[in-house]
Amino acid sequence: MSQSVAIIDYGSGNLHSAAKAFERAAQESGIASTIHVTSDTATVRAADRIVLPGVGAFADCRRGLDAVPGMVETLEEVVRAKGRPFLGICVGMQLLASRGLEYTVTQGLGWIPGDVRLIEPRDESLKIPHMGWNTLHKQDEHPLLDGIETGPQGLHAYFVHSYALAAARPQDVLALTDHGGPITAMVAHGNIAGTQFHPEKSQKLGLKLIANFLSWKP
């Protein structure tokens, strides 16, 4: 029996490339999954797994999510109340925070306490946005990282962002990366997880992480 995966379309995200990456990961791992790119709350409510992508500014993404009638309430229902596996990607992960501080103060979903702040590298020669390939530094064991080599000699993930989540609870930070100092690369709490990097663009690491998400039983 095929499980249903809803990738939420709210006008912000690499929806085509994300859907293709999820389809490929499902096929290569033998996990029967039907991938829906959708803004329909009924489809999200019926899905077994939920993915929230996001690109651009925090406030714009929050406005886009709020503009889809009933979507925030549906996410609260299926993710928070019913405990379905959830993955936020890039700004989709940042929206889990309490607040975004990009240009203005914008309320997040508040699922992972903390603020999304401008990256300020200690090395002034490092450019912002942080853009390119970096390794992950695992902070804790987690099923989403099973079979993924981390550390200085590990696999690389693709990042493109100027702001990063400063989590209020260190235990919510699953992995860090480095760009003139530590930057939150992954968060996880219960059935909720997020990646600052783009798994759909992260080749071997990304496909393995997506496959792990498709089989994750939090």
Salt bridges, closest charged atoms under 4 A:
GLU23 OE1 - LYS20 NZ 3.94
GLU28 OE2 - ARG24 NE 2.75
ASP60 OD1 - ARG63 NH2 2.30
ASP66 OD1 - ARG62 NE 3.03
GLU76 OE1 - ARG80 NE 3.49
GLU77 OE1 - ARG45 NE 3.21
GLU77 OE2 - LYS82 NZ 3.20
ASP115 OD2 - ARG99 NH2 2.72
ASP115 OD2 - ARG117 NH2 3.26
GLU141 OE1 - LYS138 NZ 3.29
ASP172 OD2 - ARG169 NE 2.63
ASP172 OD1 - HIS189 ND1 3.10
GLU200 OE2 - HIS198 ND1 2.78
